Amino acid sequence: MKIINPMDLTEQENYFFLTGSVIPRPVAFTTTLSRDGVLNAAPFSYFNIVTANPPMLSISVQRDRGVMKDTARNAKETGDFVIHITDESYIEKINETSIAFPPTRSEVEYTGLTPVDSSKIKTPGVKEAGIRMECVVEKIIPLGGRESAPACDLVIGRVVKYHIREGIIKDGRIDPRALRPVSRLAGTSYEKLGEIFKLERP
């Protein structure tokens, strides 16, 4: 067993170990609305459930040299965002939204994705997603880096509305085969849903 002190590594080396170890990671395709009405979209694989009571999700938005990225800044300013579950039907479009556009340009418009109004919040979602969740900001926590220049913003959102395509729910639960989720590995590698097996809890 090789023992490595993360404090002896560069940020990039730590990134390689973390993203290569914590796999597969679900991808939160997230839309936010700027104060000027620009619909921003970006994928985040630092994504997870926080709690089910009430339902909350989190995404970690890495900063660029201490500066908040569009997604975190927009969520902070407008108070809401939409998380879409990444699936095979539109993964290529999602990948295109990772281009570093200026805040004045909409990734949704660029990729040809279809904006759709939300029912409880101002930020639109995209029609192509099999599952999308309207969220209001619960808390945004700057973390890492230095106090004057954090490394990321942990954005926690409370789910206020689910939108789930017909056929994805089976017996009151999400059918993973019908959802066809895509998860992130390391680098430019992704993974489709593979073998499913069960283990009964002791």
PyMOL commands that place a pseudoatom at each C-alpha (Angstrom):
pseudoatom trace, name=CA, resn=MET, resi=1, chain=A, elem=C, hetatm=0, pos=[0.000, 0.000, 0.000]
pseudoatom trace, name=CA, resn=LYS, resi=2, chain=A, elem=C, hetatm=0, pos=[1.455, 3.355, -1.071]
pseudoatom trace, name=CA, resn=ILE, resi=3, chain=A, elem=C, hetatm=0, pos=[1.019, 6.112, 1.522]
pseudoatom trace, name=CA, resn=ILE, resi=4, chain=A, elem=C, hetatm=0, pos=[0.882, 9.678, 0.186]
pseudoatom trace, name=CA, resn=ASN, resi=5, chain=A, elem=C, hetatm=0, pos=[0.568, 12.952, 2.068]
pseudoatom trace, name=CA, resn=PRO, resi=6, chain=A, elem=C, hetatm=0, pos=[-1.803, 15.230, 0.113]
pseudoatom trace, name=CA, resn=MET, resi=7, chain=A, elem=C, hetatm=0, pos=[0.045, 18.249, 1.499]
pseudoatom trace, name=CA, resn=ASP, resi=8, chain=A, elem=C, hetatm=0, pos=[3.084, 17.127, -0.507]
pseudoatom trace, name=CA, resn=LEU, resi=9, chain=A, elem=C, hetatm=0, pos=[1.101, 17.186, -3.759]
pseudoatom trace, name=CA, resn=THR, resi=10, chain=A, elem=C, hetatm=0, pos=[0.159, 19.988, -6.106]
pseudoatom trace, name=CA, resn=GLU, resi=11, chain=A, elem=C, hetatm=0, pos=[-3.483, 20.960, -6.556]
pseudoatom trace, name=CA, resn=GLN, resi=12, chain=A, elem=C, hetatm=0, pos=[-3.477, 19.184, -9.932]
pseudoatom trace, name=CA, resn=GLU, resi=13, chain=A, elem=C, hetatm=0, pos=[-2.035, 15.990, -8.446]
pseudoatom trace, name=CA, resn=ASN, resi=14, chain=A, elem=C, hetatm=0, pos=[-4.692, 15.975, -5.734]
pseudoatom trace, name=CA, resn=TYR, resi=15, chain=A, elem=C, hetatm=0, pos=[-7.313, 16.568, -8.417]
pseudoatom trace, name=CA, resn=PHE, resi=16, chain=A, elem=C, hetatm=0, pos=[-6.101, 13.537, -10.384]
pseudoatom trace, name=CA, resn=PHE, resi=17, chain=A, elem=C, hetatm=0, pos=[-6.202, 11.275, -7.317]
pseudoatom trace, name=CA, resn=LEU, resi=18, chain=A, elem=C, hetatm=0, pos=[-9.630, 12.494, -6.185]
pseudoatom trace, name=CA, resn=THR, resi=19, chain=A, elem=C, hetatm=0, pos=[-11.379, 12.421, -9.559]
pseudoatom trace, name=CA, resn=GLY, resi=20, chain=A, elem=C, hetatm=0, pos=[-9.826, 9.087, -10.412]
pseudoatom trace, name=CA, resn=SER, resi=21, chain=A, elem=C, hetatm=0, pos=[-10.830, 7.546, -7.075]
pseudoatom trace, name=CA, resn=VAL, resi=22, chain=A, elem=C, hetatm=0, pos=[-14.311, 8.939, -6.411]
pseudoatom trace, name=CA, resn=ILE, resi=23, chain=A, elem=C, hetatm=0, pos=[-16.008, 7.276, -9.378]
pseudoatom trace, name=CA, resn=PRO, resi=24, chain=A, elem=C, hetatm=0, pos=[-18.480, 7.106, -10.925]
pseudoatom trace, name=CA, resn=ARG, resi=25, chain=A, elem=C, hetatm=0, pos=[-19.875, 10.550, -10.087]
pseudoatom trace, name=CA, resn=PRO, resi=26, chain=A, elem=C, hetatm=0, pos=[-23.365, 11.698, -11.090]
pseudoatom trace, name=CA, resn=VAL, resi=27, chain=A, elem=C, hetatm=0, pos=[-23.418, 14.893, -13.125]
pseudoatom trace, name=CA, resn=ALA, resi=28, chain=A, elem=C, hetatm=0, pos=[-25.678, 17.790, -12.177]
pseudoatom trace, name=CA, resn=PHE, resi=29, chain=A, elem=C, hetatm=0, pos=[-26.479, 19.760, -15.321]
pseudoatom trace, name=CA, resn=THR, resi=30, chain=A, elem=C, hetatm=0, pos=[-27.369, 23.090, -13.757]
pseudoatom trace, name=CA, resn=THR, resi=31, chain=A, elem=C, hetatm=0, pos=[-29.149, 26.140, -15.124]
pseudoatom trace, name=CA, resn=THR, resi=32, chain=A, elem=C, hetatm=0, pos=[-29.090, 29.561, -13.511]
pseudoatom trace, name=CA, resn=LEU, resi=33, chain=A, elem=C, hetatm=0, pos=[-30.408, 32.946, -14.552]
pseudoatom trace, name=CA, resn=SER, resi=34, chain=A, elem=C, hetatm=0, pos=[-28.247, 36.054, -14.423]
pseudoatom trace, name=CA, resn=ARG, resi=35, chain=A, elem=C, hetatm=0, pos=[-29.571, 39.409, -13.218]
pseudoatom trace, name=CA, resn=ASP, resi=36, chain=A, elem=C, hetatm=0, pos=[-29.555, 40.440, -16.892]
pseudoatom trace, name=CA, resn=GLY, resi=37, chain=A, elem=C, hetatm=0, pos=[-31.746, 37.491, -17.876]
pseudoatom trace, name=CA, resn=VAL, resi=38, chain=A, elem=C, hetatm=0, pos=[-29.047, 35.310, -19.486]
pseudoatom trace, name=CA, resn=LEU, resi=39, chain=A, elem=C, hetatm=0, pos=[-29.760, 31.583, -19.056]
pseudoatom trace, name=CA, resn=ASN, resi=40, chain=A, elem=C, hetatm=0, pos=[-26.477, 29.971, -17.983]
pseudoatom trace, name=CA, resn=ALA, resi=41, chain=A, elem=C, hetatm=0, pos=[-25.890, 26.208, -18.035]
pseudoatom trace, name=CA, resn=ALA, resi=42, chain=A, elem=C, hetatm=0, pos=[-22.996, 24.059, -16.832]
pseudoatom trace, name=CA, resn=PRO, resi=43, chain=A, elem=C, hetatm=0, pos=[-22.306, 20.458, -15.730]
pseudoatom trace, name=CA, resn=PHE, resi=44, chain=A, elem=C, hetatm=0, pos=[-20.937, 19.645, -12.264]
pseudoatom trace, name=CA, resn=SER, resi=45, chain=A, elem=C, hetatm=0, pos=[-19.726, 16.242, -11.114]
pseudoatom trace, name=CA, resn=TYR, resi=46, chain=A, elem=C, hetatm=0, pos=[-19.011, 17.428, -7.557]
pseudoatom trace, name=CA, resn=PHE, resi=47, chain=A, elem=C, hetatm=0, pos=[-22.686, 16.739, -6.839]
pseudoatom trace, name=CA, resn=ASN, resi=48, chain=A, elem=C, hetatm=0, pos=[-24.717, 14.852, -4.234]
pseudoatom trace, name=CA, resn=ILE, resi=49, chain=A, elem=C, hetatm=0, pos=[-27.779, 14.551, -1.989]
pseudoatom trace, name=CA, resn=VAL, resi=50, chain=A, elem=C, hetatm=0, pos=[-27.616, 16.448, 1.302]
pseudoatom trace, name=CA, resn=THR, resi=51, chain=A, elem=C, hetatm=0, pos=[-30.834, 15.346, 3.013]
pseudoatom trace, name=CA, resn=ALA, resi=52, chain=A, elem=C, hetatm=0, pos=[-34.347, 14.121, 2.202]
pseudoatom trace, name=CA, resn=ASN, resi=53, chain=A, elem=C, hetatm=0, pos=[-36.008, 16.096, 4.998]
pseudoatom trace, name=CA, resn=PRO, resi=54, chain=A, elem=C, hetatm=0, pos=[-36.482, 18.528, 3.375]
pseudoatom trace, name=CA, resn=PRO, resi=55, chain=A, elem=C, hetatm=0, pos=[-35.036, 17.379, 0.034]
pseudoatom trace, name=CA, resn=MET, resi=56, chain=A, elem=C, hetatm=0, pos=[-31.710, 19.135, -0.582]
pseudoatom trace, name=CA, resn=LEU, resi=57, chain=A, elem=C, hetatm=0, pos=[-28.937, 18.770, -3.134]
pseudoatom trace, name=CA, resn=SER, resi=58, chain=A, elem=C, hetatm=0, pos=[-25.436, 20.214, -3.299]
pseudoatom trace, name=CA, resn=ILE, resi=59, chain=A, elem=C, hetatm=0, pos=[-23.031, 21.145, -6.053]
pseudoatom trace, name=CA, resn=SER, resi=60, chain=A, elem=C, hetatm=0, pos=[-19.470, 22.321, -5.522]
pseudoatom trace, name=CA, resn=VAL, resi=61, chain=A, elem=C, hetatm=0, pos=[-18.602, 25.067, -7.993]
pseudoatom trace, name=CA, resn=GLN, resi=62, chain=A, elem=C, hetatm=0, pos=[-14.846, 25.520, -8.286]
pseudoatom trace, name=CA, resn=ARG, resi=63, chain=A, elem=C, hetatm=0, pos=[-13.671, 29.138, -8.458]
pseudoatom trace, name=CA, resn=ASP, resi=64, chain=A, elem=C, hetatm=0, pos=[-11.340, 30.576, -11.083]
pseudoatom trace, name=CA, resn=ARG, resi=65, chain=A, elem=C, hetatm=0, pos=[-8.400, 32.117, -9.189]
pseudoatom trace, name=CA, resn=GLY, resi=66, chain=A, elem=C, hetatm=0, pos=[-10.710, 32.987, -6.307]
pseudoatom trace, name=CA, resn=VAL, resi=67, chain=A, elem=C, hetatm=0, pos=[-13.479, 34.452, -8.500]
pseudoatom trace, name=CA, resn=MET, resi=68, chain=A, elem=C, hetatm=0, pos=[-16.987, 32.946, -8.363]
pseudoatom trace, name=CA, resn=LYS, resi=69, chain=A, elem=C, hetatm=0, pos=[-18.127, 31.242, -11.552]
pseudoatom trace, name=CA, resn=ASP, resi=70, chain=A, elem=C, hetatm=0, pos=[-21.391, 32.178, -13.259]
pseudoatom trace, name=CA, resn=THR, resi=71, chain=A, elem=C, hetatm=0, pos=[-23.414, 29.335, -11.713]
pseudoatom trace, name=CA, resn=ALA, resi=72, chain=A, elem=C, hetatm=0, pos=[-22.549, 30.173, -8.094]
pseudoatom trace, name=CA, resn=ARG, resi=73, chain=A, elem=C, hetatm=0, pos=[-22.789, 33.925, -8.624]
pseudoatom trace, name=CA, resn=ASN, resi=74, chain=A, elem=C, hetatm=0, pos=[-26.156, 33.694, -10.386]
pseudoatom trace, name=CA, resn=ALA, resi=75, chain=A, elem=C, hetatm=0, pos=[-27.565, 31.366, -7.724]
pseudoatom trace, name=CA, resn=LYS, resi=76, chain=A, elem=C, hetatm=0, pos=[-26.413, 33.762, -5.006]
pseudoatom trace, name=CA, resn=GLU, resi=77, chain=A, elem=C, hetatm=0, pos=[-27.905, 36.794, -6.735]
pseudoatom trace, name=CA, resn=THR, resi=78, chain=A, elem=C, hetatm=0, pos=[-31.245, 35.294, -7.841]
pseudoatom trace, name=CA, resn=GLY, resi=79, chain=A, elem=C, hetatm=0, pos=[-31.754, 32.706, -5.108]
pseudoatom trace, name=CA, resn=ASP, resi=80, chain=A, elem=C, hetatm=0, pos=[-32.615, 29.711, -7.270]
pseudoatom trace, name=CA, resn=PHE, resi=81, chain=A, elem=C, hetatm=0, pos=[-31.385, 27.223, -9.887]
pseudoatom trace, name=CA, resn=VAL, resi=82, chain=A, elem=C, hetatm=0, pos=[-32.416, 24.027, -11.675]
pseudoatom trace, name=CA, resn=ILE, resi=83, chain=A, elem=C, hetatm=0, pos=[-30.573, 20.716, -11.464]
pseudoatom trace, name=CA, resn=HIS, resi=84, chain=A, elem=C, hetatm=0, pos=[-31.050, 18.225, -14.303]
pseudoatom trace, name=CA, resn=ILE, resi=85, chain=A, elem=C, hetatm=0, pos=[-29.909, 14.608, -14.152]
pseudoatom trace, name=CA, resn=THR, resi=86, chain=A, elem=C, hetatm=0, pos=[-27.514, 13.915, -17.004]
pseudoatom trace, name=CA, resn=ASP, resi=87, chain=A, elem=C, hetatm=0, pos=[-28.632, 11.083, -19.278]
pseudoatom trace, name=CA, resn=GLU, resi=88, chain=A, elem=C, hetatm=0, pos=[-27.641, 9.514, -22.584]
pseudoatom trace, name=CA, resn=SER, resi=89, chain=A, elem=C, hetatm=0, pos=[-30.243, 11.391, -24.616]
pseudoatom trace, name=CA, resn=TYR, resi=90, chain=A, elem=C, hetatm=0, pos=[-28.471, 14.761, -24.370]
pseudoatom trace, name=CA, resn=ILE, resi=91, chain=A, elem=C, hetatm=0, pos=[-24.978, 14.146, -23.000]
pseudoatom trace, name=CA, resn=GLU, resi=92, chain=A, elem=C, hetatm=0, pos=[-23.288, 15.578, -26.113]
pseudoatom trace, name=CA, resn=LYS, resi=93, chain=A, elem=C, hetatm=0, pos=[-25.172, 18.862, -25.659]
pseudoatom trace, name=CA, resn=ILE, resi=94, chain=A, elem=C, hetatm=0, pos=[-24.226, 18.942, -21.984]
pseudoatom trace, name=CA, resn=ASN, resi=95, chain=A, elem=C, hetatm=0, pos=[-20.575, 18.476, -22.878]
pseudoatom trace, name=CA, resn=GLU, resi=96, chain=A, elem=C, hetatm=0, pos=[-20.775, 21.477, -25.232]
pseudoatom trace, name=CA, resn=THR, resi=97, chain=A, elem=C, hetatm=0, pos=[-21.929, 23.708, -22.355]
pseudoatom trace, name=CA, resn=SER, resi=98, chain=A, elem=C, hetatm=0, pos=[-18.565, 23.248, -20.621]
pseudoatom trace, name=CA, resn=ILE, resi=99, chain=A, elem=C, hetatm=0, pos=[-17.077, 25.845, -23.001]
pseudoatom trace, name=CA, resn=ALA, resi=100, chain=A, elem=C, hetatm=0, pos=[-15.901, 28.897, -21.035]
pseudoatom trace, name=CA, resn=PHE, resi=101, chain=A, elem=C, hetatm=0, pos=[-18.362, 31.482, -22.320]
pseudoatom trace, name=CA, resn=PRO, resi=102, chain=A, elem=C, hetatm=0, pos=[-18.588, 35.030, -20.940]
pseudoatom trace, name=CA, resn=PRO, resi=103, chain=A, elem=C, hetatm=0, pos=[-21.540, 35.687, -18.580]
pseudoatom trace, name=CA, resn=THR, resi=104, chain=A, elem=C, hetatm=0, pos=[-23.366, 37.526, -21.370]
pseudoatom trace, name=CA, resn=ARG, resi=105, chain=A, elem=C, hetatm=0, pos=[-23.701, 34.421, -23.574]
pseudoatom trace, name=CA, resn=SER, resi=106, chain=A, elem=C, hetatm=0, pos=[-26.160, 31.599, -22.967]
pseudoatom trace, name=CA, resn=GLU, resi=107, chain=A, elem=C, hetatm=0, pos=[-24.871, 28.035, -23.234]
pseudoatom trace, name=CA, resn=VAL, resi=108, chain=A, elem=C, hetatm=0, pos=[-28.467, 26.849, -23.628]
pseudoatom trace, name=CA, resn=GLU, resi=109, chain=A, elem=C, hetatm=0, pos=[-28.933, 29.025, -26.700]
pseudoatom trace, name=CA, resn=TYR, resi=110, chain=A, elem=C, hetatm=0, pos=[-25.537, 28.015, -28.117]
pseudoatom trace, name=CA, resn=THR, resi=111, chain=A, elem=C, hetatm=0, pos=[-26.202, 24.276, -27.858]
pseudoatom trace, name=CA, resn=GLY, resi=112, chain=A, elem=C, hetatm=0, pos=[-29.769, 24.423, -29.124]
pseudoatom trace, name=CA, resn=LEU, resi=113, chain=A, elem=C, hetatm=0, pos=[-31.234, 22.991, -25.937]
pseudoatom trace, name=CA, resn=THR, resi=114, chain=A, elem=C, hetatm=0, pos=[-34.872, 23.894, -25.311]
pseudoatom trace, name=CA, resn=PRO, resi=115, chain=A, elem=C, hetatm=0, pos=[-35.629, 26.269, -22.402]
pseudoatom trace, name=CA, resn=VAL, resi=116, chain=A, elem=C, hetatm=0, pos=[-38.756, 25.416, -20.434]
pseudoatom trace, name=CA, resn=ASP, resi=117, chain=A, elem=C, hetatm=0, pos=[-40.378, 27.542, -17.726]
pseudoatom trace, name=CA, resn=SER, resi=118, chain=A, elem=C, hetatm=0, pos=[-40.188, 26.393, -14.129]
pseudoatom trace, name=CA, resn=SER, resi=119, chain=A, elem=C, hetatm=0, pos=[-43.345, 26.330, -12.026]
pseudoatom trace, name=CA, resn=LYS, resi=120, chain=A, elem=C, hetatm=0, pos=[-42.046, 27.562, -8.637]
pseudoatom trace, name=CA, resn=ILE, resi=121, chain=A, elem=C, hetatm=0, pos=[-38.883, 29.545, -9.453]
pseudoatom trace, name=CA, resn=LYS, resi=122, chain=A, elem=C, hetatm=0, pos=[-37.747, 32.071, -12.061]
pseudoatom trace, name=CA, resn=THR, resi=123, chain=A, elem=C, hetatm=0, pos=[-34.881, 30.079, -13.584]
pseudoatom trace, name=CA, resn=PRO, resi=124, chain=A, elem=C, hetatm=0, pos=[-35.954, 27.962, -16.582]
pseudoatom trace, name=CA, resn=GLY, resi=125, chain=A, elem=C, hetatm=0, pos=[-34.869, 24.374, -17.046]
pseudoatom trace, name=CA, resn=VAL, resi=126, chain=A, elem=C, hetatm=0, pos=[-34.243, 22.455, -20.257]
pseudoatom trace, name=CA, resn=LYS, resi=127, chain=A, elem=C, hetatm=0, pos=[-36.878, 20.236, -21.835]
pseudoatom trace, name=CA, resn=GLU, resi=128, chain=A, elem=C, hetatm=0, pos=[-34.487, 17.482, -22.931]
pseudoatom trace, name=CA, resn=ALA, resi=129, chain=A, elem=C, hetatm=0, pos=[-33.806, 16.209, -19.387]
pseudoatom trace, name=CA, resn=GLY, resi=130, chain=A, elem=C, hetatm=0, pos=[-35.708, 13.183, -18.112]
pseudoatom trace, name=CA, resn=ILE, resi=131, chain=A, elem=C, hetatm=0, pos=[-35.478, 14.561, -14.568]
pseudoatom trace, name=CA, resn=ARG, resi=132, chain=A, elem=C, hetatm=0, pos=[-35.117, 18.148, -13.486]
pseudoatom trace, name=CA, resn=MET, resi=133, chain=A, elem=C, hetatm=0, pos=[-35.453, 19.637, -10.021]
pseudoatom trace, name=CA, resn=GLU, resi=134, chain=A, elem=C, hetatm=0, pos=[-36.287, 23.232, -9.211]
pseudoatom trace, name=CA, resn=CYS, resi=135, chain=A, elem=C, hetatm=0, pos=[-34.187, 24.429, -6.273]
pseudoatom trace, name=CA, resn=VAL, resi=136, chain=A, elem=C, hetatm=0, pos=[-34.086, 27.483, -4.056]
pseudoatom trace, name=CA, resn=VAL, resi=137, chain=A, elem=C, hetatm=0, pos=[-30.787, 28.398, -2.449]
pseudoatom trace, name=CA, resn=GLU, resi=138, chain=A, elem=C, hetatm=0, pos=[-30.542, 27.145, 1.125]
pseudoatom trace, name=CA, resn=LYS, resi=139, chain=A, elem=C, hetatm=0, pos=[-26.925, 28.155, 1.703]
pseudoatom trace, name=CA, resn=ILE, resi=140, chain=A, elem=C, hetatm=0, pos=[-23.744, 28.956, -0.211]
pseudoatom trace, name=CA, resn=ILE, resi=141, chain=A, elem=C, hetatm=0, pos=[-20.536, 28.176, 1.640]
pseudoatom trace, name=CA, resn=PRO, resi=142, chain=A, elem=C, hetatm=0, pos=[-17.120, 29.353, 0.369]
pseudoatom trace, name=CA, resn=LEU, resi=143, chain=A, elem=C, hetatm=0, pos=[-14.516, 26.665, 1.078]
pseudoatom trace, name=CA, resn=GLY, resi=144, chain=A, elem=C, hetatm=0, pos=[-10.845, 25.868, 0.575]
pseudoatom trace, name=CA, resn=GLY, resi=145, chain=A, elem=C, hetatm=0, pos=[-8.110, 28.112, -0.738]
pseudoatom trace, name=CA, resn=ARG, resi=146, chain=A, elem=C, hetatm=0, pos=[-7.449, 31.156, 1.412]
pseudoatom trace, name=CA, resn=GLU, resi=147, chain=A, elem=C, hetatm=0, pos=[-9.941, 33.278, 3.337]
pseudoatom trace, name=CA, resn=SER, resi=148, chain=A, elem=C, hetatm=0, pos=[-9.455, 36.098, 0.834]
pseudoatom trace, name=CA, resn=ALA, resi=149, chain=A, elem=C, hetatm=0, pos=[-9.715, 33.729, -2.157]
pseudoatom trace, name=CA, resn=PRO, resi=150, chain=A, elem=C, hetatm=0, pos=[-11.730, 30.534, -1.549]
pseudoatom trace, name=CA, resn=ALA, resi=151, chain=A, elem=C, hetatm=0, pos=[-11.246, 27.574, -3.889]
pseudoatom trace, name=CA, resn=CYS, resi=152, chain=A, elem=C, hetatm=0, pos=[-14.925, 26.768, -4.344]
pseudoatom trace, name=CA, resn=ASP, resi=153, chain=A, elem=C, hetatm=0, pos=[-18.505, 27.550, -3.412]
pseudoatom trace, name=CA, resn=LEU, resi=154, chain=A, elem=C, hetatm=0, pos=[-20.625, 24.739, -1.974]
pseudoatom trace, name=CA, resn=VAL, resi=155, chain=A, elem=C, hetatm=0, pos=[-24.115, 25.553, -3.244]
pseudoatom trace, name=CA, resn=ILE, resi=156, chain=A, elem=C, hetatm=0, pos=[-26.890, 23.833, -1.289]
pseudoatom trace, name=CA, resn=GLY, resi=157, chain=A, elem=C, hetatm=0, pos=[-30.363, 23.957, -2.771]
pseudoatom trace, name=CA, resn=ARG, resi=158, chain=A, elem=C, hetatm=0, pos=[-33.758, 22.877, -1.428]
pseudoatom trace, name=CA, resn=VAL, resi=159, chain=A, elem=C, hetatm=0, pos=[-35.846, 21.052, -4.019]
pseudoatom trace, name=CA, resn=VAL, resi=160, chain=A, elem=C, hetatm=0, pos=[-39.248, 22.717, -4.412]
pseudoatom trace, name=CA, resn=LYS, resi=161, chain=A, elem=C, hetatm=0, pos=[-40.498, 20.856, -7.497]
pseudoatom trace, name=CA, resn=TYR, resi=162, chain=A, elem=C, hetatm=0, pos=[-39.678, 17.632, -9.339]
pseudoatom trace, name=CA, resn=HIS, resi=163, chain=A, elem=C, hetatm=0, pos=[-40.243, 17.212, -13.084]
pseudoatom trace, name=CA, resn=ILE, resi=164, chain=A, elem=C, hetatm=0, pos=[-39.970, 13.543, -14.108]
pseudoatom trace, name=CA, resn=ARG, resi=165, chain=A, elem=C, hetatm=0, pos=[-40.713, 12.225, -17.581]
pseudoatom trace, name=CA, resn=GLU, resi=166, chain=A, elem=C, hetatm=0, pos=[-43.430, 9.606, -17.985]
pseudoatom trace, name=CA, resn=GLY, resi=167, chain=A, elem=C, hetatm=0, pos=[-42.006, 6.085, -17.923]
pseudoatom trace, name=CA, resn=ILE, resi=168, chain=A, elem=C, hetatm=0, pos=[-39.089, 6.876, -15.595]
pseudoatom trace, name=CA, resn=ILE, resi=169, chain=A, elem=C, hetatm=0, pos=[-41.114, 6.245, -12.426]
pseudoatom trace, name=CA, resn=LYS, resi=170, chain=A, elem=C, hetatm=0, pos=[-41.921, 2.592, -11.718]
pseudoatom trace, name=CA, resn=ASP, resi=171, chain=A, elem=C, hetatm=0, pos=[-43.764, 1.519, -8.555]
pseudoatom trace, name=CA, resn=GLY, resi=172, chain=A, elem=C, hetatm=0, pos=[-43.081, 4.901, -6.964]
pseudoatom trace, name=CA, resn=ARG, resi=173, chain=A, elem=C, hetatm=0, pos=[-39.327, 4.774, -7.599]
pseudoatom trace, name=CA, resn=ILE, resi=174, chain=A, elem=C, hetatm=0, pos=[-36.956, 5.931, -10.322]
pseudoatom trace, name=CA, resn=ASP, resi=175, chain=A, elem=C, hetatm=0, pos=[-36.232, 3.167, -12.859]
pseudoatom trace, name=CA, resn=PRO, resi=176, chain=A, elem=C, hetatm=0, pos=[-32.499, 3.520, -13.636]
pseudoatom trace, name=CA, resn=ARG, resi=177, chain=A, elem=C, hetatm=0, pos=[-32.846, 1.599, -16.917]
pseudoatom trace, name=CA, resn=ALA, resi=178, chain=A, elem=C, hetatm=0, pos=[-35.452, 4.064, -18.127]
pseudoatom trace, name=CA, resn=LEU, resi=179, chain=A, elem=C, hetatm=0, pos=[-33.445, 7.057, -16.916]
pseudoatom trace, name=CA, resn=ARG, resi=180, chain=A, elem=C, hetatm=0, pos=[-30.233, 5.951, -18.698]
pseudoatom trace, name=CA, resn=PRO, resi=181, chain=A, elem=C, hetatm=0, pos=[-27.954, 8.133, -16.532]
pseudoatom trace, name=CA, resn=VAL, resi=182, chain=A, elem=C, hetatm=0, pos=[-24.430, 9.103, -17.521]
pseudoatom trace, name=CA, resn=SER, resi=183, chain=A, elem=C, hetatm=0, pos=[-21.749, 9.498, -14.852]
pseudoatom trace, name=CA, resn=ARG, resi=184, chain=A, elem=C, hetatm=0, pos=[-18.314, 11.076, -14.847]
pseudoatom trace, name=CA, resn=LEU, resi=185, chain=A, elem=C, hetatm=0, pos=[-15.048, 9.219, -14.435]
pseudoatom trace, name=CA, resn=ALA, resi=186, chain=A, elem=C, hetatm=0, pos=[-11.661, 10.961, -14.677]
pseudoatom trace, name=CA, resn=GLY, resi=187, chain=A, elem=C, hetatm=0, pos=[-10.458, 13.269, -17.440]
pseudoatom trace, name=CA, resn=THR, resi=188, chain=A, elem=C, hetatm=0, pos=[-12.717, 13.073, -20.504]
pseudoatom trace, name=CA, resn=SER, resi=189, chain=A, elem=C, hetatm=0, pos=[-14.132, 9.629, -19.623]
pseudoatom trace, name=CA, resn=TYR, resi=190, chain=A, elem=C, hetatm=0, pos=[-17.793, 9.001, -18.831]
pseudoatom trace, name=CA, resn=GLU, resi=191, chain=A, elem=C, hetatm=0, pos=[-19.789, 5.865, -18.052]
pseudoatom trace, name=CA, resn=LYS, resi=192, chain=A, elem=C, hetatm=0, pos=[-23.242, 4.552, -18.891]
pseudoatom trace, name=CA, resn=LEU, resi=193, chain=A, elem=C, hetatm=0, pos=[-25.296, 2.468, -16.497]
pseudoatom trace, name=CA, resn=GLY, resi=194, chain=A, elem=C, hetatm=0, pos=[-23.752, -0.994, -16.199]
pseudoatom trace, name=CA, resn=GLU, resi=195, chain=A, elem=C, hetatm=0, pos=[-24.594, -4.129, -14.272]
pseudoatom trace, name=CA, resn=ILE, resi=196, chain=A, elem=C, hetatm=0, pos=[-27.042, -3.728, -11.409]
pseudoatom trace, name=CA, resn=PHE, resi=197, chain=A, elem=C, hetatm=0, pos=[-26.849, -6.066, -8.411]
pseudoatom trace, name=CA, resn=LYS, resi=198, chain=A, elem=C, hetatm=0, pos=[-28.403, -6.107, -4.958]
pseudoatom trace, name=CA, resn=LEU, resi=199, chain=A, elem=C, hetatm=0, pos=[-27.019, -6.675, -1.464]
pseudoatom trace, name=CA, resn=GLU, resi=200, chain=A, elem=C, hetatm=0, pos=[-29.438, -7.065, 1.428]
pseudoatom trace, name=CA, resn=ARG, resi=201, chain=A, elem=C, hetatm=0, pos=[-28.477, -5.035, 4.486]
pseudoatom trace, name=CA, resn=PRO, resi=202, chain=A, elem=C, hetatm=0, pos=[-27.528, -7.207, 7.492]
for i in range(1, 202): cmd.bond("trace and resi %d" % i, "trace and resi %d" % (i + 1))
show_as sticks, trace
zoom trace
